[in-house]
Amino acid sequence: MQHFLSAKGLSKEWLEDLFQQTDWVRRDFGDPFYPTNKIMISFFAEPSTRTRFSFEAAAAHLGWKVLSEPCATNSSSLRKGESLKDTFRTLSQYGDIIVCRHPDPDWVDTAQKYSRVPVVNAGSGDGEHPTQALLDLYTIKREIGRLDNLRVMLCGDLKHSRTVHSLVELLKMYRADMYLIPSSSHENFMEYNLPRAYYDGYDRWHTDPEAAEDLLPIMDVVYMTRMQTERHGQHWQQALYKFFCLNADNIKKMKPEATILHPLPRGSEISEDVDDDPRAAYHERQVRNGLYVRVALLKSLLP
Ligand code: NCD
């Protein structure tokens, strides 16, 4: 039984094979297929639009049945104080695979121990979001045409953005130069930079939040994230945040062949006048790729 819980420890061979499968899914999407008789449990204890619907659409595409719990904190027995341990033990009696999102970053360890069926991490608090990293990397490959030695700017709440935490693990494998542009809050002297643990053993980091605009002309990928205010506890003071924003004016500095990504939802870090720029992949191509990658991943976990 294979779970998919982290972007750590994946191999290039595995990624390339998955992306090959994803290319085939994309090419043949909509063609007749032979449905397999599987049940996917979609168990979300945090809000989601793209991740949950794309997993559920992917399962539907495969002809699977979906048991969907979009509001697990309120309507599952978690509300009555049931542990995640008991929850996974129970859910794995009803489905063939569980896709889960929960605010506790450690839920993945519990799932690994107590689920009797494969579990996919659809977001573990401020820890990881490995399937988002797969679709981000696949999008970079399609937009830029290669993955090796890219210059990638990562902007926003790098401390709490789980999509960034998983994506950097994959970008390290392809020797990307990563330019960190963390947001900050002057009032509390907080800087929302990437946690130390993600830096270790890698030397191609650059961090200079003030230079973001000057760096735009050399970037292949600009990856924006929103302020994760729901994870800031008592520091939540939106008016005082300082973060780099993209707008129709400063994107003129970017290369014509560069790409702009965002896992969405966005705050004010990308102004709406960027949306129609051909380099803006986030609203359509990146989202759509999420569907294709998740079809390929689900198929690989439950062949
Ligand atoms: C992200 C998430 O939930 O981590 N969204 C997503 O899954 N596409 C990003 C975010 O919430 O900021």
Residues whose N, C-alpha, C, O or C-beta is under 5 A from the ligand:
A	BS01	NCD	R50 T51 G123 H129 R162 T163 R226 P263 L264 P265
